[in-house]
Amino acid sequence: MIALAVGASALGAGVATAETATSGAYTFTRTVDNASPKVGDTITYTTVSKKSGIDGYISRFTETHAACLTFVPGSAKVTKFHVGGTMTETTETPELTATTLEVTSAGWINNGSKPVTMKTSYTVTASCAPGTVYGSGLAVGATVMGNGFQSSANFANLGPSITVRAADVVDPVDPVDPVDPVDPTGPGTGTGGGTGSLGSLSGGLGSLSGLFGSS
C-alpha cells in the first residue's frame, strides 16, 4: 500500500484553479470549479489520477479542507473503469471528519486510458471569513506506484485553495432594487408618485393634502 501525503496550499484565487503533482508514473491533478466563492455558494473539487506504464490500483482518496466548508450529502462521486469495459460513475459513502473526506476501494484500476476521478462538493458556510485563503489537500493510497512497490511521496502545497468573499447584501423588503439594496423603502415609495406630499395628522384623523399635486 502506498501513501501520498499532500498538504494545504495558499495559491491565488480565481474563477477556477488547477494544480498538478507527480509521483513515479502517477500524475494527480486537482481542481476547484470556483476559487473565489461567496458565503453560501457550493464549490466542487475534482481529483484525477493517471498512471503511465503498467497498471496501478487506487485504493484510497483522502482530501482535507477548511473546517468552515460543509460536505454536500451525496456529492462524493468516483468515475473509474468497470469490468464491463466502460467508465462508470458511482456515488460513494465517504468517511467524514470536520476537515477530511475519505473514500476507499479494493482497488480501482488506473493507467493512461483509465483515469480515476473523484468529485466532491461543499457549501461555503458563514463561518468562513471573507478575504481568507483556505487551502485543501489530498492523500492517495495505491499500489505499483511506478518507482516500485511501497514507494511514497509528499506534496506539501498541492491545493488548490479558495479565497472566500462575503455574501451579497439582499434587502428583504425590496430585493429587486439594484441601486440601493439596503434601502428598506426602495424606489417608488415614500412621497408617492405625484408632486404633492403627505398631509399632517390632526386629532387622530389624517388629512391628505396635495397627494397627487394641485389641479
N, C-alpha and C positions, 0 to 999 in steps of 0.2 A: 504494500500500500504506500502511495506517495502522498505527501502533504505539501502543498504550496501555501505559504503564508503571505498574504497581501494586505497591506495597511491602508489607512485612510489617506486621501490626497487633499491638497489645498490648491487646486488649479482654478484658473479664471472661469467665470460663469459666462454663459451664452445661451442661445436658443437651445442648442443641443451640443453635447461633447462626447468624444470617444477616446479611450485610452487602450493601448495595446502593450502586452509584455510577452516574452517568450521564455520557455524553459526546455532545453533539449529540442526535441522535434515538435513540441507543443507550442501553439500560439493562442493566447487568450485576448479577446477584445471585449471591452466592457463599455457600454454607452448608457446615457440617460437622455430621455427624449426632451427634457426641459431643464436646463441648468440654472435658470433664474425664475423658479416658480413663486407664485404668491401664496400666502397663507390661505388654505382651503383648496388649493389645487391638488390634483393627483399626478404623480410622476411615475414613470416606468423605467426600470433598469433592465438592460438586456446584456447577457453574458454569452459569448460564443467561443467554443473551444474547437480548434482544428489541429490535426496532427499529420505530419508528413511521414513517409516511410511505412513501416509495418503498423498494423492496427494497435490502437491503445484502447483503454476502457476507463471511462469516467464513473466513479462510484459515489462522489460527493461534491456538491457545491455548497459552500457556506459563505454568505455575504454579510458584511457588517454595515450598519447605517446609523444615522443620528437617532437618538432616543426620542426626538420630537416627531419622527415620522411614524405613522401607524399603518401597518400592513393591511392591504385591501383583501378581505377573505376571498378565496377562490382565484386569486390572480397569479399564483405560482404555477407556471406552465413550462414544461420541458418538451422540446422538439428533438427527436432522435430517430435513428434508423430502426425500423421494425423488421422482424424476421420475415414478414411477407414481401419485403423488398421496397417499402415506401418509407418516407419520412413522416412520422406521426407525432402530433402534439397531444400531450396528456396533462391533465390538471393534477398537481401534486399536493400532498398534505405535508406542509413543512413543520419542522420543529422550530418554535419561536421563543426568543427571549426579547427583552426590551430593545436590544441593539443588534440581534443576529437573526438570520433565517437560514435554515439548512434543509436541503433535500438530498435523499440518498437513493442508491440503486445497487443491484447486484453487479452492475457494470454496463454502461451504455457504450456501445462500440463507437470509436472515434478515429477517423482518418481524414484525408484531404477531401474526399467526396461525401463523407458522412459526418458533418459537424454536429456538435451537441449544443443546443441553445436553451438557455433559461431566461424567462421573463418574470419579473415581479413588480408589483405596483404598490405605492404608498401614498397616503394622504399627508399633506403638509399641515400640521396642526398649529393652533395658536401658540403653543409653547415653543415653536421655532422663532428665534429672534430675528426680525428683519435686518438685513445687512450682514448677517453672519454667514460665513462659509462653512458648510458641513461636508465632510469627506465621506467616502464609502470604501469598502474593502472587500476582498474575496479570498477564500481558501478553497483549494480543489484537492480532492483525493483521486488518485489514478494509478494505473499500473502500466508498465512498459513506457516510461517517461520519455525515452529517446536517448538518454545518456546511460541507459542500463536500468535494471531494477533498483528499487529503493532509493532513487535519486530525489532530491528536493531542491527548491529554490525559494527565495524570498523577494517579494516586490513591495517595498515599503510605501510606495506612493502611486499605486495603480489608479485609484479613483474610479470614476470621475466624481467631482464634487458639485455641489449646488450652492447658490447664493440666494437666500430667501428674501422675497420682497413682501412689504406689507399688503394686506388685503385691501381691495378697493373700498372707499367710503361710500355707503349707499344711504340715501335719505329715505327712511321708511314711509314718510308721508308722500313724498314726491320723487319716487325712484327714477323717473324718466327725465328729470331736469339735468341735462349735462352741463349747464353753465354754472349753476350754483348747487352742487349736490348736497350741501348741508343746510340749505335754506328750507326750514320747515313749511314755508308757505308756498314757495315755488312761483312760477310765472302765472299771471292771470288771476291772482288773488290779492287780497289786501284792500285796495281802494276801489275795486270794481272796474268795470270795463269802460265807464264814461269819464266825463271831465269833472263831475262833481265829487263830493266827499260825503262820508258818513256823518249824519247829524248828531247832535248831542242827545244824551239820555236825560230826561227830566221827569221827576215824580214817579219813577218806576216804569214809565211808558216811553218808548223810544220814538224820536221824531226824526225821520229821514228827510233831509233837505238836499235837493240838487243832486241826488244819487246818479242820475243819468245826465246831469247838466241842465241848465235852464233852457226853456224853449221860448 
